[in-house]
């Protein structure tokens, strides 16, 4: 979708941007999901540690690049 001269992409509402590692792509299991109060993402697969929002924004960036 184009809006104001920029391309906007809407991610699927079920896209797990906060539950997926932005480095290796591993996804947290249902029993280990982050709660809203947890601010740090830690990947059990590769050891990547990042701010929850930064990790999610990188995942959304990867989603956009793959879609274009």
C-alpha positions in Angstrom: 0.0 0.0 0.0 1.3 3.5 -0.8 0.6 6.3 1.6 2.2 9.7 1.5 4.8 8.6 -1.1 6.0 5.7 1.1 5.3 2.0 0.8 3.5 0.6 3.9 3.3 -3.1 4.6 0.9 -4.6 7.2 2.3 -7.7 8.9 0.0 -10.6 9.7 -1.5 -10.0 13.2 -0.3 -13.5 14.1 3.3 -12.8 13.1 5.3 -13.5 16.3 7.7 -10.6 16.1 8.4 -10.5 19.9 8.7 -14.3 20.2 11.2 -14.9 17.4 14.9 -14.4 17.5 16.0 -11.7 15.1 19.4 -13.3 14.8 18.8 -17.0 14.2 15.0 -17.1 13.6 14.3 -19.6 16.4 10.8 -19.1 18.0 10.0 -19.4 21.7 7.8 -22.4 22.7 4.4 -21.6 24.1 5.6 -22.3 27.7 8.5 -19.8 27.4 6.8 -16.9 25.7 7.7 -13.4 26.9 5.1 -11.6 29.1 4.3 -8.0 28.5 6.4 -7.0 31.6 9.5 -8.8 30.3 11.7 -6.2 28.5 14.6 -8.4 27.4 14.5 -11.1 24.7 16.9 -14.0 25.3 17.3 -16.7 22.7 17.8 -20.2 24.1 19.1 -21.4 20.7 21.9 -18.9 19.8 22.2 -16.9 23.0 21.2 -13.6 21.4 20.1 -11.0 24.0 18.3 -7.8 23.0 15.7 -5.3 24.1 12.2 -6.8 23.4 11.2 -3.9 21.2 14.5 -3.8 19.3 14.2 -7.5 18.6 10.6 -7.1 17.4 11.5 -4.2 15.1 14.3 -6.2 13.5 11.9 -9.1 12.9 9.4 -6.7 11.3 12.2 -5.3 9.1 13.2 -8.9 8.0 9.5 -9.5 7.3 9.3 -6.4 5.1 12.4 -7.2 3.1 11.2 -10.8 2.5 7.8 -9.5 1.3 9.2 -6.9 -1.2 
